[in-house]
Amino acid sequence: MRSASTAPPTPSGPALVAAAGQPAAPVAAALTGRQAEILPRLAAGHSDREIAEALCLSRRTVEHHVARLAARLGVRSRAAIVGAAHDAGLLPSLPRSPDD
């Protein structure tokens, strides 16, 4: 039988929890360089395979980065990643159509 740990859980991934009253780090600062490369391609609607080919990565590596982006932003779908990234200021605003 395992005994319960008395240490508080360590924040990781999307949990950008402030320690001892310090302000939490912005999400943009928490993105890795590779995630920052993948995010605009994801927002443009590219598949994992297309992103992998463009960045000379395996499809599985891109899948991993997309999953980590979703976790970091606290969402579950590719569309939600793009929406959360826009809300967090990680992607430029979408241009408005002349009809708006």
C-alpha positions, -999 to +999 in steps of 0.1 A: +000+000+000+013+034-009+014+062+016+001+096+006+027+122-001+026+154+020+044+175-005+021+198-026+018+190-063+043+207-085+026+228-113+036+217-148+023+220-183-006+245-186-006+252-149+012+285-149+006+290-112+022+319-094+044+310-065+045+331-033+024+359-047+045+362-079+025+369-112+020+339-134+041+337-165+022+346-197+013+316-219+034+330-248+066+328-227+058+292-219+056+280-255+087+262-268+103+273-300+089+243-318+054+250-305+057+286-317+066+272-351+038+247-352+010+270-339+006+293-370+006+263-393-020+247-372-041+279-373-037+279-411-055+246-411-025+224-420-026+187-411+000+171-388+015+155-419+018+188-438+033+205-407+058+176-403+069+178-439+073+216-437+094+214-405+113+181-414+098+163-384+079+130-381+041+131-380+042+116-345+065+144-332+041+170-346+012+151-329+031+153-296+037+191-300+000+196-308-011+176-278+013+196-255-001+229-270-036+217-262-026+208-226-007+241-222-037+261-233-062+239-214-082+228-244-089+195-262-093+202-299-073+217-327-100+244-332-099+252-295-061+255-296-064+281-323-092+300-304-073+299-271-041+310-289-059+340-304-074+349-270-040+347-255-025+370-282-003+342-296-016+346-331-024+378-350-060+389-352-079+376-382-086+401-409-122+412-411-141+407-443-155+438-460-190+425-452-185+429-415 
